Amino acid sequence: MVIVAGHITVDPSRRESYLAGGVRILEIARAAQGCLDISFGADLIDPSRINLFERWESREALDTFRTSGGASDEQPDARLAVSVEEYDIAEVRPLFG
């Protein structure tokens, strides 16, 4: 499993349009083979921050999605900073239940 997590910093006046521009990317990703989960949303404290979280079955599934054109960035000029990392996960344990 691969997890992609982190945050993007944008001008607070552009955050809502940035989020709206990503709706189609989320729809395409969620329909992609190997996507277990993907979300991004406005941070509840910092008006310039957008939090990102993705879970993929495998590196191959993530790479296929990225090269399919579905991951094209709608508004790269809106980003002020990016802090996003990928994690290769060897084991998963349920936290609740």
C-alpha positions in Angstrom: 0.0 0.0 0.0 1.1 3.6 -0.7 -0.1 6.6 1.3 0.3 10.1 0.0 -0.2 12.7 2.7 0.6 16.3 3.4 -0.6 19.8 2.7 -0.6 22.6 0.1 -0.4 26.3 1.0 -2.4 28.7 -1.2 -3.4 32.3 -0.9 -6.5 32.3 1.4 -8.4 34.2 -1.2 -7.8 31.4 -3.8 -8.4 28.4 -1.5 -12.1 27.9 -2.4 -11.5 28.0 -6.2 -8.5 25.7 -5.8 -10.7 23.2 -3.9 -13.5 23.5 -6.5 -11.0 22.9 -9.3 -10.0 19.6 -7.7 -13.4 18.0 -7.6 -13.0 16.4 -11.0 -9.6 15.0 -10.1 -11.1 13.4 -7.0 -13.9 11.9 -9.1 -11.4 10.4 -11.6 -9.1 9.1 -8.9 -11.8 7.5 -6.8 -12.9 5.6 -10.0 -9.3 4.6 -10.8 -8.3 1.0 -10.3 -6.3 0.6 -7.1 -7.5 3.8 -5.4 -8.6 3.0 -1.9 -9.2 6.5 -0.8 -8.4 10.1 -1.8 -9.5 13.4 -0.2 -8.4 16.9 0.2 -10.0 19.7 2.0 -9.7 23.0 3.8 -7.9 23.1 7.1 -10.1 24.0 10.0 -7.5 26.4 11.5 -5.2 27.8 8.8 -7.1 29.6 6.0 -4.2 29.1 3.5 -3.8 25.3 4.1 -5.3 22.4 2.1 -4.8 19.0 3.6 -4.3 16.0 1.2 -4.6 12.3 1.9 -4.5 9.3 -0.5 -4.4 5.5 -0.2 -3.4 3.3 -3.1 -3.3 -0.5 -3.3 0.2 -0.4 -4.9 2.9 1.8 -6.4 1.8 0.5 -9.8 -1.8 1.7 -9.3 -0.6 5.2 -8.3 1.9 5.5 -11.2 -0.8 4.4 -13.6 -3.2 7.0 -12.4 -0.5 9.7 -12.5 0.4 8.9 -16.1 -3.2 8.6 -17.3 -3.7 12.3 -17.3 -6.2 12.1 -14.5 -3.8 13.7 -12.1 -3.2 16.8 -14.1 -3.0 19.9 -12.0 -5.7 22.4 -12.5 -4.1 25.4 -10.8 -0.4 25.0 -10.3 0.1 28.8 -10.1 -2.2 29.0 -7.0 0.3 27.0 -4.8 2.6 29.0 -2.5 4.2 25.9 -0.9 3.8 22.1 -1.0 4.6 19.6 1.7 3.5 16.2 0.5 5.2 12.9 1.0 4.6 9.3 -0.1 4.8 6.4 2.3 5.2 2.7 1.4 3.2 0.7 4.0 4.1 -2.8 4.9 1.4 -3.6 7.5 -2.0 -2.2 8.3 -4.0 -2.7 11.6 -7.5 -1.4 12.2 -7.7 1.2 14.9 -11.4 0.9 15.7 -13.5 -2.2 15.8 
